[in-house]
Amino acid sequence: MIEKLKMKLLQGKYEEAAKMCQSIDKMSVRDMILNIAYDTESICTYSFVQYLIKKTQDTIWIELALNIMLNPLCFVEGAYSVALFHARELLLNTKSIENMERILFFYDIPEKLVDKEEAEIIAKEILKIEPDNKVVMALKL
């Protein structure tokens, strides 16, 4: 199954790939796509996930897009900036500590894609909810 899905993605046959995935639970599909991304290091996996986001607006695919750009495709120029875009999308959809922490990750990297002012605002918001949050406490703000 995973080899068939990989071929569909590499051939740009996203509608056929999506149909293949309809009978499988989303978590399994997510895992297969992530495995394909690691195996091929191809941007086609990210592109397919973008197709799924557009088609369904489901946050599982936004999370997967972020994960693909942070992990198997992190070597692609601009991958972290794209991942930050998806982290912001997730935060707009669901305001949670986890999603706010995702944004703070981009402050705590050498590229500092999130500026100090934004990081401080988010950190304060997290601390209102969870005063002893370990992620915020570890930051040097």
DSSP file with accessible surface (Angstrom, degrees, kcal/mol):
  #  RESIDUE AA STRUCTURE BP1 BP2  ACC     N-H-->O    O-->H-N    N-H-->O    O-->H-N    TCO  KAPPA ALPHA  PHI   PSI    X-CA   Y-CA   Z-CA
    1    1 A M     >        0   0   99      0, 0.0     4,-2.5     0, 0.0     5,-0.2   0.000 360.0 360.0 360.0 -46.2    0.0    0.0    0.0
    2    2 A I  H  >  +     0   0   56      1,-0.2     4,-2.8     2,-0.2     5,-0.1   0.884 360.0  51.4 -65.5 -35.0    2.7    2.5    1.0
    3    3 A E  H  > S+     0   0  112      2,-0.2     4,-2.2     1,-0.2    -1,-0.2   0.901 110.3  48.7 -68.0 -39.3    4.6    1.8   -2.2
    4    4 A K  H  > S+     0   0  148      2,-0.2     4,-2.2     1,-0.2    -2,-0.2   0.918 112.9  48.1 -63.6 -43.8    1.5    2.4   -4.3
    5    5 A L  H  X S+     0   0    0     -4,-2.5     4,-2.5     1,-0.2    -2,-0.2   0.930 109.6  52.8 -63.4 -42.9    0.9    5.6   -2.5
    6    6 A K  H  X S+     0   0   25     -4,-2.8     4,-2.9     1,-0.2     5,-0.2   0.924 109.1  49.4 -58.3 -44.1    4.5    6.7   -2.9
    7    7 A M  H  X S+     0   0   88     -4,-2.2     4,-2.0     1,-0.2     6,-0.2   0.913 109.7  51.2 -62.8 -42.8    4.2    6.1   -6.7
    8    8 A K  H  <>S+     0   0   51     -4,-2.2     5,-2.7     2,-0.2     4,-0.3   0.919 113.0  46.2 -61.0 -42.6    1.0    8.1   -6.9
    9    9 A L  H ><5S+     0   0    1     -4,-2.5     3,-1.4     1,-0.2    -2,-0.2   0.937 112.2  49.0 -66.2 -45.7    2.6   11.0   -5.0
   10   10 A L  H 3<5S+     0   0   83     -4,-2.9    -1,-0.2     1,-0.3    -2,-0.2   0.809 112.5  49.8 -64.1 -28.2    5.8   10.9   -7.1
   11   11 A Q  T 3<5S-     0   0   97     -4,-2.0    -1,-0.3    -5,-0.2    -2,-0.2   0.437 114.0-118.6 -88.2  -1.3    3.6   10.9  -10.3
   12   12 A G  T < 5 +     0   0   47     -3,-1.4     2,-1.4    -4,-0.3     3,-0.2   0.718  67.3 142.0  71.8  22.5    1.6   13.9   -9.0
   13   13 A K     >< +     0   0   86     -5,-2.7     4,-2.2    -6,-0.2    -1,-0.2  -0.531  13.2 156.6 -95.1  69.6   -1.6   11.8   -9.0
   14   14 A Y  H  >  +     0   0   42     -2,-1.4     4,-2.9     2,-0.2    -1,-0.2   0.855  67.0  53.7 -69.9 -35.9   -3.0   13.4   -5.9
   15   15 A E  H  > S+     0   0   81     -3,-0.2     4,-2.2     2,-0.2    -1,-0.2   0.939 112.0  45.9 -64.8 -42.5   -6.7   12.7   -6.5
   16   16 A E  H  > S+     0   0   91      2,-0.2     4,-2.1     1,-0.2    -2,-0.2   0.902 113.1  50.4 -65.1 -40.6   -5.9    9.0   -7.0
   17   17 A A  H  X S+     0   0    0     -4,-2.2     4,-1.6     2,-0.2    -2,-0.2   0.922 109.4  51.0 -62.7 -42.7   -3.7    9.0   -3.9
   18   18 A A  H  X S+     0   0    9     -4,-2.9     4,-0.8     1,-0.2    -2,-0.2   0.903 108.8  51.5 -62.8 -39.6   -6.5   10.7   -1.9
   19   19 A K  H >< S+     0   0  123     -4,-2.2     3,-0.7     1,-0.2     4,-0.4   0.890 106.7  54.0 -64.9 -37.7   -8.9    8.0   -3.0
   20   20 A M  H >< S+     0   0   38     -4,-2.1     3,-0.5     1,-0.2    -1,-0.2   0.861 109.4  49.4 -60.6 -35.4   -6.5    5.3   -2.0
   21   21 A C  H >< S+     0   0   13     -4,-1.6     3,-1.7     1,-0.2    -1,-0.2   0.601  86.2  86.9 -83.4 -11.4   -6.4    6.9    1.5
   22   22 A Q  T << S+     0   0  146     -4,-0.8    -1,-0.2    -3,-0.7    -2,-0.1   0.818  89.1  49.1 -61.2 -32.1  -10.2    7.2    2.0
   23   23 A S  T <  S+     0   0  113     -3,-0.5     2,-0.4    -4,-0.4    -1,-0.3   0.421 101.8  77.6 -89.7   4.5  -10.5    3.7    3.4
   24   24 A I  S <  S-     0   0   43     -3,-1.7     5,-0.0    -4,-0.0    -3,-0.0  -0.878  90.3-102.9-115.2 144.8   -7.7    4.1    5.9
   25   25 A D     >  -     0   0   94     -2,-0.4     4,-2.1     1,-0.1     3,-0.5  -0.306  33.1-116.0 -65.8 150.4   -7.8    6.0    9.2
   26   26 A K  H  > S+     0   0  104      1,-0.2     4,-3.0     2,-0.2     5,-0.2   0.823 112.1  56.4 -58.9 -37.3   -6.2    9.4    9.1
   27   27 A M  H  > S+     0   0   91      2,-0.2     4,-2.3     1,-0.2    -1,-0.2   0.901 108.6  47.2 -65.2 -37.7   -3.5    8.6   11.6
   28   28 A S  H  > S+     0   0   46     -3,-0.5     4,-2.4     2,-0.2    -2,-0.2   0.907 112.4  49.5 -68.4 -40.8   -2.3    5.7    9.5
   29   29 A V  H  X S+     0   0    4     -4,-2.1     4,-2.8     2,-0.2     5,-0.2   0.935 110.2  51.8 -62.0 -45.3   -2.3    7.9    6.3
   30   30 A R  H  X S+     0   0   68     -4,-3.0     4,-2.6     1,-0.2    -2,-0.2   0.937 110.5  48.0 -56.2 -47.0   -0.4   10.5    8.2
   31   31 A D  H  X S+     0   0   69     -4,-2.3     4,-2.5     1,-0.2    -1,-0.2   0.896 111.3  50.2 -63.3 -40.9    2.2    8.0    9.3
   32   32 A M  H  X S+     0   0   27     -4,-2.4     4,-2.6     2,-0.2    -1,-0.2   0.931 111.4  48.2 -63.5 -44.7    2.5    6.6    5.7
   33   33 A I  H  X S+     0   0    0     -4,-2.8     4,-2.6     2,-0.2    -2,-0.2   0.924 111.9  49.6 -63.4 -42.1    3.0   10.1    4.3
   34   34 A L  H  X S+     0   0   25     -4,-2.6     4,-2.4    -5,-0.2    -1,-0.2   0.926 111.0  49.7 -63.2 -41.9    5.6   11.0    6.9
   35   35 A N  H  X S+     0   0   93     -4,-2.5     4,-2.6     1,-0.2    -1,-0.2   0.904 110.8  49.9 -62.3 -40.8    7.5    7.7    6.1
   36   36 A I  H  X S+     0   0    2     -4,-2.6     4,-3.1     2,-0.2     5,-0.4   0.910 108.9  53.0 -64.2 -40.5    7.4    8.5    2.4
   37   37 A A  H  X S+     0   0    0     -4,-2.6     4,-2.4     1,-0.2    -2,-0.2   0.927 112.6  43.6 -61.5 -44.4    8.7   12.0    3.1
   38   38 A Y  H  < S+     0   0  117     -4,-2.4    -1,-0.2     2,-0.2    -2,-0.2   0.911 116.7  47.9 -65.6 -40.7   11.6   10.5    5.1
   39   39 A D  H  < S+     0   0  103     -4,-2.6    -2,-0.2    -5,-0.2    -1,-0.2   0.909 127.3  22.8 -68.1 -43.6   12.2    7.8    2.5
   40   40 A T  H  < S-     0   0   40     -4,-3.1    -3,-0.2    -5,-0.2    -2,-0.2   0.713  80.2-148.0 -97.8 -24.3   12.1   10.1   -0.6
   41   41 A E     <  +     0   0  116     -4,-2.4     2,-0.4    -5,-0.4    -4,-0.1   0.819  48.9 152.9  52.2  34.0   13.0   13.5    0.8
   42   42 A S    >>  -     0   0   30     -6,-0.3     3,-1.4    -5,-0.2     4,-0.5  -0.758  56.0-138.9 -99.8 139.5   10.7   14.7   -2.0
   43   43 A I  H 3> S+     0   0   93     -2,-0.4     4,-2.6     1,-0.3     5,-0.2   0.680  94.4  83.3 -65.6 -15.3    8.7   17.9   -1.9
   44   44 A C  H 3> S+     0   0   14      1,-0.2     4,-2.5     2,-0.2    -1,-0.3   0.843  84.6  57.2 -61.1 -30.4    5.8   16.0   -3.4
   45   45 A T  H <> S+     0   0    0     -3,-1.4     4,-2.1     2,-0.2    -1,-0.2   0.936 108.7  44.9 -66.4 -43.6    4.8   14.8    0.0
   46   46 A Y  H  X S+     0   0   35     -4,-0.5     4,-2.5     1,-0.2    -2,-0.2   0.923 112.1  52.9 -64.1 -41.5    4.5   18.3    1.2
   47   47 A S  H  X S+     0   0   49     -4,-2.6     4,-2.1     1,-0.2    -2,-0.2   0.905 108.2  50.3 -62.0 -40.9    2.6   19.2   -1.9
   48   48 A F  H  X S+     0   0    0     -4,-2.5     4,-2.4     2,-0.2    -1,-0.2   0.918 109.0  51.5 -64.3 -40.6    0.2   16.3   -1.4
   49   49 A V  H  X S+     0   0    0     -4,-2.1     4,-2.6     1,-0.2    -2,-0.2   0.911 107.6  52.9 -64.3 -38.2   -0.4   17.4    2.2
   50   50 A Q  H  X S+     0   0   64     -4,-2.5     4,-2.7     1,-0.2    -1,-0.2   0.909 107.4  52.5 -60.4 -40.9   -1.2   20.9    0.9
   51   51 A Y  H  X S+     0   0   56     -4,-2.1     4,-2.4     1,-0.2    -2,-0.2   0.926 109.8  48.3 -59.0 -44.5   -3.7   19.3   -1.5
   52   52 A L  H  X S+     0   0   13     -4,-2.4     4,-2.7     2,-0.2     5,-0.5   0.885 110.3  51.5 -66.2 -37.8   -5.3   17.6    1.5
   53   53 A I  H  X S+     0   0    9     -4,-2.6     4,-2.8     2,-0.2    -2,-0.2   0.954 112.2  46.1 -62.0 -48.0   -5.4   20.8    3.5
   54   54 A K  H  < S+     0   0  173     -4,-2.7    -2,-0.2     1,-0.2    -1,-0.2   0.902 117.0  44.9 -61.3 -40.1   -7.1   22.6    0.6
   55   55 A K  H  < S+     0   0   95     -4,-2.4    -1,-0.2    -5,-0.2    -2,-0.2   0.862 133.0  13.3 -73.6 -36.9   -9.5   19.8    0.1
   56   56 A T  H  < S-     0   0   65     -4,-2.7    -3,-0.2    -5,-0.2    -2,-0.2   0.654  75.4-142.8-117.3 -23.2  -10.5   19.2    3.8
   57   57 A Q     <  +     0   0  126     -4,-2.8     2,-0.4    -5,-0.5    -4,-0.1   0.720  46.7 158.1  59.2  22.6   -9.3   22.1    6.0
   58   58 A D    >>  -     0   0   38     -6,-0.4     3,-1.2     1,-0.1     4,-1.1  -0.629  45.7-139.4 -82.5 131.1   -8.5   19.4    8.6
   59   59 A T  H 3> S+     0   0   50     -2,-0.4     4,-2.8     1,-0.3     5,-0.2   0.752  97.1  71.5 -64.3 -23.2   -6.0   20.3   11.2
   60   60 A I  H 3> S+     0   0   18      1,-0.2     4,-1.8     2,-0.2    -1,-0.3   0.895 101.0  46.2 -58.8 -35.3   -4.3   16.9   11.1
   61   61 A W  H <> S+     0   0   13     -3,-1.2     4,-2.6     2,-0.2    -1,-0.2   0.854 109.7  52.9 -77.3 -33.3   -3.0   17.8    7.7
   62   62 A I  H  X S+     0   0    1     -4,-1.1     4,-2.3     2,-0.2    -2,-0.2   0.934 110.6  48.3 -64.2 -43.8   -1.8   21.2    8.8
   63   63 A E  H  X S+     0   0   64     -4,-2.8     4,-2.5     1,-0.2    -2,-0.2   0.895 111.6  50.2 -61.4 -39.3    0.1   19.5   11.7
   64   64 A L  H  X S+     0   0    1     -4,-1.8     4,-3.0    -5,-0.2     5,-0.2   0.912 107.8  52.7 -67.0 -40.8    1.6   17.1    9.2
   65   65 A A  H  X S+     0   0    0     -4,-2.6     4,-2.1     2,-0.2    -2,-0.2   0.934 111.4  47.1 -59.0 -44.6    2.7   19.9    6.9
   66   66 A L  H  X S+     0   0   12     -4,-2.3     4,-2.0     1,-0.2    -2,-0.2   0.942 113.0  49.2 -60.7 -46.4    4.4   21.5    9.8
   67   67 A N  H  X S+     0   0   50     -4,-2.5     4,-1.8     1,-0.2    -2,-0.2   0.896 109.0  52.0 -62.8 -41.6    6.0   18.2   10.8
   68   68 A I  H  <>S+     0   0    0     -4,-3.0     5,-2.6     1,-0.2    -1,-0.2   0.921 111.9  46.1 -62.5 -41.9    7.2   17.5    7.3
   69   69 A M  H  <5S+     0   0    5     -4,-2.1    -1,-0.2    -5,-0.2    -2,-0.2   0.826 115.3  46.5 -73.8 -28.1    8.9   20.9    7.0
   70   70 A L  H  <5S+     0   0   30     -4,-2.0    -1,-0.2    -5,-0.2    -2,-0.2   0.733 128.0  17.5 -81.8 -23.4   10.5   20.6   10.5
   71   71 A N  T ><5S+     0   0   71     -4,-1.8     3,-1.7    -5,-0.2     4,-0.3   0.666 128.0  21.8-117.8 -87.8   11.8   17.1   10.0
   72   72 A P  T 3 5S+     0   0    6      0, 0.0     3,-0.3     0, 0.0    -3,-0.2   0.822 134.3  34.1 -63.4 -27.1   12.2   15.2    6.7
   73   73 A L  T > <S+     0   0    0     -5,-2.6     3,-2.0    -6,-0.2     6,-0.1   0.176  79.6 116.4-111.1  21.4   12.4   18.3    4.6
   74   74 A C  T <   +     0   0   61     -3,-1.7     6,-0.3     1,-0.3     5,-0.2   0.753  69.1  65.3 -61.3 -21.4   14.2   20.6    7.1
   75   75 A F  T 3  S+     0   0  119     -3,-0.3    -1,-0.3    -4,-0.3     2,-0.3   0.644  77.7 102.5 -77.0 -13.2   17.2   20.9    4.7
   76   76 A V  S X  S-     0   0   50     -3,-2.0     3,-2.4    -7,-0.1     4,-0.3  -0.532  88.6-103.5 -73.4 131.1   15.1   22.7    2.1
   77   77 A E  T 3  S+     0   0  188     -2,-0.3    -1,-0.1     1,-0.3    -2,-0.1  -0.339 107.4  14.5 -55.0 126.9   15.8   26.4    2.1
   78   78 A G  T 3> S+     0   0   34     -4,-0.1     4,-2.2    -3,-0.0    -1,-0.3   0.456  85.0 128.6  87.3   1.5   12.9   28.2    3.8
   79   79 A A  H <> S+     0   0    1     -3,-2.4     4,-2.6     1,-0.2     5,-0.2   0.901  73.4  49.6 -59.1 -41.3   11.5   25.0    5.4
   80   80 A Y  H  > S+     0   0   61     -4,-0.3     4,-2.5    -6,-0.3    -1,-0.2   0.874 108.6  52.9 -68.1 -34.7   11.4   26.5    8.9
   81   81 A S  H  > S+     0   0   64      2,-0.2     4,-2.0     1,-0.2    -1,-0.2   0.915 110.9  47.1 -64.8 -40.5    9.6   29.6    7.6
   82   82 A V  H  X S+     0   0   47     -4,-2.2     4,-2.0     2,-0.2    -2,-0.2   0.915 110.8  52.1 -65.6 -41.8    7.0   27.4    6.0
   83   83 A A  H  X S+     0   0    0     -4,-2.6     4,-2.5     1,-0.2    -2,-0.2   0.908 107.2  52.8 -61.9 -39.3    6.7   25.4    9.2
   84   84 A L  H  X S+     0   0   11     -4,-2.5     4,-2.6     2,-0.2    -1,-0.2   0.913 105.0  55.4 -63.4 -40.3    6.1   28.7   11.1
   85   85 A F  H  X S+     0   0  108     -4,-2.0     4,-2.0     1,-0.2    -1,-0.2   0.944 110.5  45.2 -55.0 -46.6    3.3   29.6    8.7
   86   86 A H  H  X S+     0   0    0     -4,-2.0     4,-2.4     1,-0.2    -2,-0.2   0.873 109.2  55.2 -68.7 -35.3    1.6   26.3    9.5
   87   87 A A  H  X S+     0   0    0     -4,-2.5     4,-2.1     1,-0.2    -1,-0.2   0.907 108.7  48.9 -62.4 -39.6    2.2   26.8   13.3
   88   88 A R  H  X S+     0   0   86     -4,-2.6     4,-2.3     2,-0.2    -2,-0.2   0.889 108.6  53.7 -66.9 -38.1    0.4   30.1   13.0
   89   89 A E  H  X S+     0   0   45     -4,-2.0     4,-2.0    -5,-0.2    -2,-0.2   0.924 108.7  49.2 -59.5 -45.3   -2.4   28.5   11.1
   90   90 A L  H  X S+     0   0    2     -4,-2.4     4,-3.0     1,-0.2    -2,-0.2   0.908 109.8  51.2 -61.9 -41.1   -2.8   25.9   13.9
   91   91 A L  H  < S+     0   0   37     -4,-2.1    -1,-0.2     1,-0.2    -2,-0.2   0.890 108.8  51.2 -66.4 -37.0   -2.8   28.7   16.5
   92   92 A L  H  < S+     0   0  155     -4,-2.3    -1,-0.2     1,-0.2     3,-0.2   0.884 115.1  43.5 -64.5 -37.7   -5.5   30.5   14.6
   93   93 A N  H  < S+     0   0   89     -4,-2.0     2,-0.4     1,-0.3    -2,-0.2   0.885 131.8  14.0 -73.5 -42.6   -7.6   27.3   14.5
   94   94 A T     <  -     0   0   73     -4,-3.0     2,-1.1    -5,-0.2    -1,-0.3  -0.924  66.1-150.2-142.5 112.2   -7.1   26.3   18.1
   95   95 A K        +     0   0  137     -2,-0.4     2,-0.3    -3,-0.2    -4,-0.1  -0.726  44.5 142.2 -84.4 101.4   -5.6   28.5   20.8
   96   96 A S     >  -     0   0   36     -2,-1.1     4,-2.3     1,-0.1     5,-0.2  -0.918  64.7-110.8-135.5 163.3   -3.9   26.0   23.0
   97   97 A I  H  > S+     0   0   32     -2,-0.3     4,-3.0     1,-0.2     5,-0.2   0.928 118.5  54.4 -59.7 -44.9   -0.7   25.9   25.0
   98   98 A E  H  > S+     0   0  111      1,-0.2     4,-1.7     2,-0.2    -1,-0.2   0.923 110.1  45.6 -57.0 -44.7    0.7   23.3   22.6
   99   99 A N  H  > S+     0   0    7      2,-0.2     4,-1.2     1,-0.2    -1,-0.2   0.868 113.0  50.0 -70.4 -33.7    0.1   25.6   19.6
  100  100 A M  H  X S+     0   0    3     -4,-2.3     4,-2.0     1,-0.2     3,-0.3   0.907 108.5  53.2 -68.9 -38.6    1.5   28.6   21.4
  101  101 A E  H  X S+     0   0   51     -4,-3.0     4,-1.7     1,-0.2    -2,-0.2   0.861 101.9  60.0 -63.1 -34.0    4.6   26.6   22.3
  102  102 A R  H  X S+     0   0   48     -4,-1.7     4,-0.7    -5,-0.2    -1,-0.2   0.900 105.1  48.3 -59.7 -41.0    5.0   25.7   18.7
  103  103 A I  H >< S+     0   0    1     -4,-1.2     3,-1.1    -3,-0.3     4,-0.4   0.921 107.4  55.4 -65.7 -42.2    5.3   29.4   17.9
  104  104 A L  H >X S+     0   0    1     -4,-2.0     4,-1.6     1,-0.3     3,-1.5   0.818  94.3  69.1 -62.4 -28.7    7.9   29.8   20.7
  105  105 A F  H 3< S+     0   0   80     -4,-1.7    -1,-0.3     1,-0.3    -2,-0.2   0.901  95.3  55.3 -53.4 -39.3   10.0   27.1   19.1
  106  106 A F  T << S+     0   0    1     -3,-1.1     7,-1.3    -4,-0.7     8,-1.2   0.611 105.3  52.0 -77.2 -10.2   10.7   29.5   16.3
  107  107 A Y  T <4 S+     0   0   18     -3,-1.5    -1,-0.2    -4,-0.4    -2,-0.2   0.796 105.2  56.4 -84.1 -33.4   12.0   32.1   18.7
  108  108 A D  S  < S+     0   0   91     -4,-1.6    -2,-0.2    -3,-0.2    -1,-0.1   0.180  90.5  88.7 -90.4  16.9   14.4   29.7   20.3
  109  109 A I  S >  S-     0   0   15     -3,-0.2     3,-1.8     1,-0.1     4,-0.0  -0.774  90.7-107.1-109.1 159.2   16.3   28.7   17.1
  110  110 A P  T 3  S+     0   0  127      0, 0.0    -1,-0.1     0, 0.0    -4,-0.0   0.845 118.3  58.1 -55.0 -33.0   19.3   30.5   15.7
  111  111 A E  T 3  S-     0   0  113      1,-0.0    -3,-0.1     2,-0.0    -5,-0.1   0.692  91.6-150.4 -70.9 -19.0   17.3   32.0   12.9
  112  112 A K    <   +     0   0  100     -3,-1.8    -5,-0.2     1,-0.1    -6,-0.1   0.935  24.5 174.1  46.2  60.2   15.0   33.7   15.4
  113  113 A L        +     0   0   55     -7,-1.3     2,-0.5     2,-0.1    -6,-0.2   0.738  67.4  57.0 -70.0 -21.5   12.0   33.6   13.0
  114  114 A V  S    S-     0   0    0     -8,-1.2    -1,-0.1   -10,-0.1     2,-0.0  -0.951  92.3-129.5-107.6 129.0    9.8   34.9   15.8
  115  115 A D     >  -     0   0   92     -2,-0.5     4,-2.4     1,-0.1     5,-0.2  -0.281  22.4-106.2 -77.9 166.6   10.9   38.2   17.3
  116  116 A K  H  > S+     0   0  102      1,-0.2     4,-2.7     2,-0.2     5,-0.2   0.878 116.6  56.0 -60.6 -39.9   11.3   38.9   21.0
  117  117 A E  H  > S+     0   0  132      2,-0.2     4,-2.0     1,-0.2    -1,-0.2   0.940 110.9  43.2 -60.6 -47.7    8.2   41.0   21.2
  118  118 A E  H  > S+     0   0   51      1,-0.2     4,-2.5     2,-0.2     5,-0.2   0.918 113.3  52.6 -64.9 -41.6    5.9   38.3   19.8
  119  119 A A  H  X S+     0   0    0     -4,-2.4     4,-2.9     1,-0.2    -2,-0.2   0.911 108.9  50.1 -61.9 -40.4    7.6   35.6   21.9
  120  120 A E  H  X S+     0   0   66     -4,-2.7     4,-2.5     2,-0.2    -1,-0.2   0.909 109.8  50.3 -65.3 -41.4    7.1   37.7   25.1
  121  121 A I  H  X S+     0   0   97     -4,-2.0     4,-1.9    -5,-0.2    -2,-0.2   0.941 114.7  43.5 -61.3 -46.9    3.4   38.2   24.3
  122  122 A I  H  X S+     0   0   13     -4,-2.5     4,-2.5     1,-0.2    -2,-0.2   0.921 112.3  53.1 -66.5 -41.5    2.9   34.5   23.7
  123  123 A A  H  X S+     0   0    5     -4,-2.9     4,-2.6    -5,-0.2    -2,-0.2   0.923 108.8  49.7 -61.0 -42.8    4.9   33.5   26.8
  124  124 A K  H  X S+     0   0  140     -4,-2.5     4,-1.5     1,-0.2    -1,-0.2   0.898 110.2  51.2 -62.3 -40.0    2.8   35.8   29.0
  125  125 A E  H  X S+     0   0   53     -4,-1.9     4,-1.0     1,-0.2    -1,-0.2   0.909 110.7  48.0 -65.1 -41.6   -0.3   34.2   27.6
  126  126 A I  H >X S+     0   0    0     -4,-2.5     4,-3.3     1,-0.2     3,-0.8   0.933 109.0  53.8 -62.9 -44.5    0.9   30.7   28.3
  127  127 A L  H 3< S+     0   0   54     -4,-2.6    -1,-0.2     1,-0.3    -2,-0.2   0.785 100.6  60.3 -65.8 -25.9    1.9   31.7   31.9
  128  128 A K  H 3< S+     0   0  174     -4,-1.5    -1,-0.3    -5,-0.2    -2,-0.2   0.872 117.0  32.7 -64.2 -35.5   -1.6   33.0   32.6
  129  129 A I  H << S+     0   0  106     -4,-1.0    -2,-0.2    -3,-0.8    -1,-0.2   0.858 138.0  19.1 -87.5 -41.5   -2.9   29.5   31.9
  130  130 A E    ><  -     0   0   72     -4,-3.3     3,-1.8    -5,-0.1    -1,-0.2  -0.784  66.7-171.4-135.8  86.6    0.1   27.4   33.1
  131  131 A P  T 3  S+     0   0   92      0, 0.0    -4,-0.1     0, 0.0    -1,-0.1   0.725  86.2  45.6 -57.3 -24.9    2.3   29.5   35.5
  132  132 A D  T 3  S+     0   0  112      4,-0.0     2,-0.1    -5,-0.0    -5,-0.1  -0.008  76.4 159.9-109.5  33.0    5.0   26.8   35.7
  133  133 A N    <>  -     0   0    1     -3,-1.8     4,-2.3     1,-0.2     5,-0.2  -0.325  32.7-151.1 -60.2 122.7    5.2   26.1   31.9
  134  134 A K  H  > S+     0   0  166      1,-0.2     4,-1.7     2,-0.2    -1,-0.2   0.830  91.6  55.8 -67.9 -35.1    8.6   24.5   31.3
  135  135 A V  H  > S+     0   0   57      2,-0.2     4,-0.8     1,-0.2    -1,-0.2   0.950 112.2  42.3 -64.1 -47.4    8.9   25.7   27.7
  136  136 A V  H >4 S+     0   0   11      1,-0.2     3,-1.0     2,-0.2    -2,-0.2   0.925 112.5  53.9 -65.5 -42.5    8.5   29.4   28.7
  137  137 A M  H 3< S+     0   0  116     -4,-2.3    -1,-0.2     1,-0.3    -2,-0.2   0.824 106.3  53.4 -62.4 -30.0   10.8   28.9   31.7
  138  138 A A  H 3< S+     0   0   65     -4,-1.7    -1,-0.3    -5,-0.2    -2,-0.2   0.691  90.7  96.3 -78.7 -19.2   13.5   27.6   29.5
  139  139 A L  S << S-     0   0   18     -3,-1.0     2,-1.0    -4,-0.8   -31,-0.0  -0.421  71.9-137.4 -72.9 149.2   13.4   30.6   27.1
  140  140 A K              0   0  181     -2,-0.1    -1,-0.1     0, 0.0    -3,-0.1  -0.742 360.0 360.0-104.5  82.8   15.8   33.4   27.6
  141  141 A L              0   0   69     -2,-1.0   -25,-0.0    -5,-0.2    -5,-0.0  -0.653 360.0 360.0 -96.9 360.0   13.4   36.4   27.1
